[in-house]
Amino acid sequence: MKFFQPFLVNSEIRKKIKKIKKKRKFFDKTKQNKIIKELEFSLTNDQKKTLEEINNDLSSTNKMFRLLQGDVGSGKTIVSLLAAYNTVNSGFQVAVMAPTEILARQHFNLANNLFSKKINIELISGKSEHKKKKEILDKIKNNEIDIIFGTHAIFQKKVYFKNLGLIVIDEQHKFGVNQRKRLSDKGGNNCDVLLMTATPIPRTLTMTLYGDMDLSIIKEKPKSRKPIKTYSKLESKIDEVIKFIKKEIKLGNQIFWVCPLIEESKKLDHSSAVNKFDYLDKLFPNQVSLLHGKTDLEDKEIILDKFLKKEFQILVSTTIIEVGIDFPNANVIIIENANKFGLSQLHQLRGRVGRGDKDSTCILMFKSNLSENAKKRINILKESNDGFYISEEDMKIRGFGDILGFKQSGIKNFRLADPVHNSDLFLLAEKGN
């Protein structure tokens, strides 16, 4: 019964969602296909299949509540923007919400390039001037904006949509259930909901957590994506790493250097981003910048923009760079105290490189006193670039409740079983439902 219970609850929620009737969205796929033809790359089979699943949901009379799950760099954003374009061409507005301003701006810029003034798009930001913000809010209310991009600011009370037909929420696990519901409620019954995550989750865990939703998965990576070569290095061999970086900088490449903490802690034996910046700045004068959680939002945008424009070569950072940001010229990432991170987080961080056409490298640095589990995790990462395999292995090592911090999020652990070690029972319970 304990296995069966979550599926029964999710099944009831799914039935309630499916009972909600909405207006069909009618759109001409030739417009979508014209955009696809203009792309500099071909869509993968998984991207095509996922787009078709979303399009079928949009044009049905049932409200869409779908999770788009894809590995780092698998191309989820382009699929969601094509779905947004089809929604606009059927006479509705779209809201695209991202957890950070940097990511919202990145999606906005991609949409600008993709649609080149075919539709009206806008970005609403915490930094927008009061006059500009009021102007945008009036345009949303009067249906003069087709797609609005932003952070959680786009679901505040003062934001009124004329005809919201689709909500896309990126990195959805960064938002609470209530935040998602408030945004969804703005659209009413005619508004479809697409959630996206770049955190691959094992199938049994997906069934447990998201059984109330339909699921689309993009596993296939674009052909242009080269596997990232992953190495491990003792911290005592930092001179070898510096030598490697000097060579990469001469080739015109850029480097991420990730540290777990902002400043030194007496309690925790971690390297700090501040100290590492000072160390690297002496070796590479005027070529290093620093980014961390305490960096002012405006400064953060400026630093990342300068890095994108290649105004400096090395960005020392905390895990703030983990989610979604795209720097095609950065092809090396060094992660200090790699054993202090979970496997899935290491995979997310590694995904910040390998986005251009050059060979990319990830160097995991650690002290010599590694536990057996830490050795296992580092070896798994060196063996594979497949996020789904990595998250499965991570769950086997760390257990279901801890894999993505779910213990902190109120999701209950199973007392007698978990979705990894007893996957056969979970699959049986799903069938029984």
N, C-alpha and C positions, 0 to 999 in steps of 0.2 A: 504493500500500500504506500510506503514512504517513497518508492520509486515512481509510483503511478500518480501521486498527488500533484506534483508540479505540472505534469502534462495535462491533467484534468483541469486545473486552474487556467493554464494557458489556453487550452482548447475552448473553455467558456468565454474567455476574453476575446479570442479570435472570432468566435461565433457572433459576439456582440458587434465587433468591428465590421464583420462581413454583412451584418444586417443593415448597416448604414448605407442608404442609397444616395447616389449623387448623379449630377448631370454628366453624361459622357463628354469626353474631350475629343473633338473632331479636328484632325490636322492632316496636312498634306506632307507625306513622307518625302516627296521629291525635294522639298526645301531642306529637310534634314540631310538627305543624301548629297545635296549640292555642297553643304558645309563639310561633310565627310570627305568628299572628293578633293576639296581644297586643302585638306590637312597635309602636313609634310610627312606623315607616316600613315601606315595602314592600321585599322583597328584589329585587335586580336580576336580570335573566335569567341573567347570568353566575354570580351567587351560587346561584341555583336549580339550574343545570346542574352546578356544582361539588359542591354538596351531594348531588345525585343520584349523581354519580360516586363520591363517598366512601361513601355508603350502600350502593351496589352492591358496593364492595370489602369493607365491613364484613360484609355478609351472604353473601359468597362463601366458598368453602373454601380460597382462596389468601390468603396473608399479604399485607396491604397495605403497600406501600412507595411513598408518593406525595408529590410536592412540590407544594404549593399556592403558586403565584406570583401576586402581585397588586400593583398599583401602590399608592402611598401613598394611604390613605383609601378603598380600594375595598371594604372590609368583609370581610376574611379572617377576623378573630377571631370574628365572629358565626357564620360557617359552621363553624369548628372547634368552637365550643361546642355547636352543635346536633348535630354528629357525636358529641361527647362525651356529650351527653344521651342519644342513641340507644344508645350503648355501655353506659351505666349501666342503661338500661331493658332491656338484654338480659342483665343480671346480672354485668357486669364493672366493674372499677375503671378510672379514667383518670388519667394524670399529664400535667400541662401545664407545660412548662419554658420559661422566658424568660431572656434573658441578663442582665437586671438586676432587682433587687428592685422597683424602681419599676414596671417593666412587668409583672412577675408580680402585683403588688398591683392594678394597673389591670385585668388580666384577671380576677382574683378578684372585684373589686368589680362588674364587668360581669356575671359569672356569678351573683353574689348577687342583683342586680336582676332578671336574666333568669329565674332558677328559683325565686325567692322561697320558699325552704325546702322545695321539692318533693323535693330530694335533699340529701345531706350533702356540703358542700364545705369545704375548709380550705386555709389558706395556711401554708407552712412557710418560715421566714425565718432568716437569719443572726442577726437581732435577737431571735428568739423566746427566751424564758427557758428554762432547762434543763428545768424541770418541765413547762412547756407543750409543749416539743419532744418530751419523752419520751411525754407523753400522746398527741400526734398520731401518733408512730411506732407506739405500741401500737394505736391505732385503725386505722391503715393495715394493720397486720399482721392484725388481727381482722376486716377487711372492713367497718369501721364508717364509713369515709370513702369516698365515691363518686368525687369528683374532688379531687386534691391539686394545688395550684399552688405553684410555687417556682422557684428558680434551680437551678444544677447541684447544690445540696444534696440534691435529691430522687433523685439516682442514687448517693449514697454507700452504702458496704457495709452500714451499719447500718439502711438503709431496706428493709424487707421487705414486699412486696405479697402479699395473699392471692390475688387473681385479676385481675392487670393485663391489660386487654384493648385499651387504646389509649394510645399516647404521642403527644402533640402537642409539637413543638419549634418555638418561634417564633424568628424571625431566626436560622435554622439555621446560616448561614455564620459566626456568632459562636462556634459550638461546633466542637470538633475531631471528626474521624471516630471516634476512640476513645471520646470522651464519649458520642456518639450510640449507638455500639455497646453500651457498658456499660449504658445505660438500656434499650435494646432487649432486651438479654439478660435483664434482670430479668423481662420479660414472657413469655419463652419463645416457642414457636411460635404460641401463640394470640393473641399481642399484635400488633396492627396499628400501623404507624408513619406519622404525618402530619407532614411538615416544612413550615414556612411561611417565606416571605421576601417582604419589601416592596421588595426591590431587583430591579426588572425586568431581565431578562437576555435579550438577543437570542436568537431561536430556535436559530441554529446553535451558539451558545455553550452553551445549555442542553443541546442534544444531546451536545455534547462532554463537559460536566462531569457531567450528571445522566442520562446515557443508560441507567443501570441502574434508573431510577425511572420510575413513571408520572407524568404531569404534568397538573395542572389550572391553568387560567389565568383570573384575574378581571381583565378589562380595563375593563369598564364601571363608571363611578362612579355612586353614588347620585344621584338627580335633585336632591336637596337641596344637593349640593355645587356651589358656584359656582367657576368658574375663578379662580385667584389671579393678580391683575395684577402683572406683574413689570417693574421699572424698574431702570436702572443710573444711578449717580451718581458723579461725581468726589469724592474725599475732601475736596477743597478747598471743596466746596459743602455741607459738613456743616450749616451754619446753616439751609439749606433743609429738611434732614431733621429737625432739631430743631423747626422751625416746624410741620412735618407731624405730628410726635409729640405736640406740645402740643395740637393740634387733636383727635387721636385719643383722648388721655387725657380731654379734656373730654367726649367722647362716651361715656366709660366703658369704652374698649377697653384691651387689654393688649398689650405689645410684647416680643418676643424680640430681643436684640441679640447677635449671635454674632461672636466673635473667634477667630482661629486659635490663639493662644498664651495661656498663663496669665500669664506675665510678659514684660517686654521682653527681647528678645534682641539682643545686639550684632551677631550674625552675620546674623540674618534681619530684614528690614525689615517686620515685621508689627505690627499694633496688638495690645496685650495686653488681656485681659479685666480684669485688676486696674486698669490705668490708665484704661480706659474706664469702669469702675464709678466711680472717683474723679471723673472728668469729669462723668458724668451725675448723680451724687449731689449735686453742687453745684448743678446746674440744676434737679433734681427732688428736693429733700430729702425723705427718708423714703418715697420712692416707688420706690426701686431696690434690687435684691438681686443677689448674685453667686453663680454656680455654676460649678465647674470640676472637673477630674479629681482634684485634691488635696483637694476638700471631703470631709469625713468623711461616711460613708454615712448616719449618723443625721441629720446636719445637712442633707444633700442631700434626704432625705425631708421634713424639716420645711420647707425652703425651697420645694420643689415643692408641698407641701400648702398653704402660705400663698399661693402664686401662684394655685393653683386656687381658693382661697377669696377671691381678689381683695384680699388684704391689702396688696399693692403692685402697681404698674403695669408696671414694666420689669424684665425678668430678663436680666442680662448673663451670657453663658455661653460656654463653649467648645463644641465639637461634641458634648459629652456629651448634648445634647438631641436628637441625630439620630434615635434609634430609638424609634418607636412611641408615645411619651407623648402624651396627648390633653388639650388645654386648649381647650375650645370658645370661651372668651372672648378668647383671644389671636388677633388678626387681622392683626398686622403683624410681619414679621420683617426685620431689617436684618442683612446679612451683610458684614462688613468683609473687605477683601482677597479679594474673591470670586474673583479670578483664581488664587488659591493653592489652590482646591478643584477636585476633579474634577466633571464635570457631574452624574454620578449622585449624588454626595454633596450637591451644591447642591440637587438635586431633592428628596432626602430631607429636607434641612433646611427647605426651603420647605414641605414637607408637614406641618410642625408647626402651620401656620396653615390657615385655610380649613375648620375642622372644625365651626364653628357656622353660624348662618344669616346672618351679616353679610358684606359685601364684604371681601375680604382682599387685602393688599398685601405684596409681597416687594421689598426694595430692595437691590440688589447694589452695594456700594461698592468703588471701586478707585482706584489711583493712575493718573496719565496715561500712564505708560510701559508700555502693554499690548502683548504680543506678538500676532501675527496669530491664533494658535490661541486665545489667551485671548479675543480679540474674537469669534471664531467661537462659542466656548462660551457666552459671555454672550448673544449674539444668539439662539442656539438655545433657551436657557432663556426668553428674553423672548417667543419665538414660540409655545412649546408648553407644555402642562401634562401631556402624555402621556409617562409614564415609559419606556414601551417604545421610543418613537421617540427619546427623549433618550438612552437607553443605547446604542441602535444608532449614533447620531451620535457619541456619546462614544467608542465603540470605533473608529470610523473615524478620529477625530482622534488618539486616544492609543494605539491598537493593542490587540490581544487580550490580551497578557500583562499589561498594566498596568491594565485597566479597573476591576477591583475588588481590586487588590492581589494578584492571583494569582501574580505573580512571587515574592512572599514566601511563598506557601502551598505551594510545591513542585509546582505544576501546570506542566507543560512547555509551552513555546511551540512552534509549528510552524515549522520552518526555512524551508520553501518557500511556505507559505500560511498564512492565518489564517481563522477562521470568519466574518469580515465580508466581506473583499474577495473571498474565494473561496467564498461561500455556496453557489453552484450545485454546486461539487464536493462540498461536505459533504452537501448534500441527496441527491446522486447516491450517495455512499458509504453513506448511511443506507439508501437503497432497496436497494442491492446486498447489504446485510447482512440 
